[in-house]
Each structure stands twice: as C-alpha cells, then as structure tokens.
C-alpha cells in the first residue's frame, strides 16, 4: 500500500472509531437519566479524540496553546446549553437549536480574536458557568422517559462526530493552534443530544439533561487548564492522560455527591 493510501486509510479508520465511541457514549448517557447522563456526555469524548489526533501531527506547544483557546470557548458552550434550556421549555427543536447555535457562534466570534492567557480564560469560565448554573437551576429536575434507540439516532451522531474530527485534523494545518482549539470545542455532543432527544422525550426533559451538563462543563474546563499546564513540561501523551483523569474524577465526584444527597434526602 502506498504511503498516501496508508495515510487515508488511517485517517478514515481514526474518524470511524472516534464516531463509534462518541455515539455509544451518548446512547449510554440517555439511558442513565438527566444527572448521570449529563456527566457522561460532558466527558471529553468529542474534544478528547480530536486532541489525540492533533497530538499525533503537532508538538506539545501546539497542544498547550490549543487548550487555552478551547478553555475560552468552553464558556461559549455553557451559553449554548443555557440558551437551549430556556428555549426548549416551549419552543420547537429547530428554533431552540438554531438560536442556541447562533448564540454559540456569536460568542465564539467575540472570544476568538482575544489573546487569552490560561488564567484569563479560567476567570471567564468561572464567571460564565456560575451565571449559567443560576439560570438553569429551575430546569434540572424534569424526569426523562426511557427511549428506544434507532439506526437514525446512531447514524446522525456518527456523521456529526466524523465530520468534526475530519475538519479539525485537516484544517489544523491551516488555521493554527488557536483555531484548532476553537474547532475542537464545537458542541457536537450537546447538539446531537438536542437533535435526537427533543422530538422523542420533549424539550423540557432534554433541557434537564443539558442543564445538568453545566456541572460537567466546569470539570471539562479544569481538564483543559490541566492539559495546557502539563503539555509542554511532560509531553502531549502524559498531559492528555492526566487531563482525562481530571475530567473523569470531577464527574465521578459530582455524581457521588448527588447520589449521597439523594440518599440523605
């Protein structure tokens, strides 16, 4: 097999495996309910594989800079989720998703030109996520009914993630580390959950899952900060593993605290 064919074979294989993993993760999220589902959905199952593929082609300094850009855009994802939660209470799927996506794009366009440092991006996250948590708090407790998973749901998620991963890897050579960090943060997981669940379980129930995701986004922000701080001194591979561990431990702690609170109540 020629080097060019080998490259495309590996490239397509990586995208397919990533899409399969993300699709399965979101299916599991739906079955676990709003709180647990949101914490599973906010694990780095979309941005994580993108960063792994970026690390294969770029050095640790590139990954470190990209992580700062992603950290700033984590605030945009929180705004995206919050706008959807508010609209989904009474509006249709397409109105809710379209206006939420417009809010994400507007925020991304506003934040991207700013020269963010790790600490300014962290402060932005604390301020925005705290406000979003206050706004979505009344909508977190709607019960989600069981759903039947169709080939359509699986195909949509796989296609969305495949396109995202492919776009980031190809464009990363042209748009640099900051642009790659922005693309890696496109809310493909949240949007796929909205598109699939809104029609099947209703806007309020879907919004409850996304409202609980704000807590997971806070942990994801901490993981991105960890990635930035550890990429250069320890190398991309170690930094990615440590960042993943931070995200998993954060979400597991949130879930355990919620379970304990429910038991005591």
Buried (B, 14 or more C-beta within 10 A) or exposed (E): EEEEEEEEEEBEEBBBEBBBBBBBBBBEBBEBBBBBBBBBBBBBBBBBBBBBBBBEEBEBEBBBBBBBBBBBBBBBBBBBBBBBBBBBBEBEBEEBBBBBBEBBEEBBEEBBEEEBEBEBBBEBBEEBBEBBBEBBEEBBEBEBEEBEBEEEBBEBBBEBBBBBBBBBBEEBEEBBBBBBBBBBBBBBBBBBBBBBBBEBBBBBBBBBBBBBBBBBBBBBBBBBBBBBBBBBEEBBBEBBEBBBEBBBEBBEEBBEEBEEEEEEE
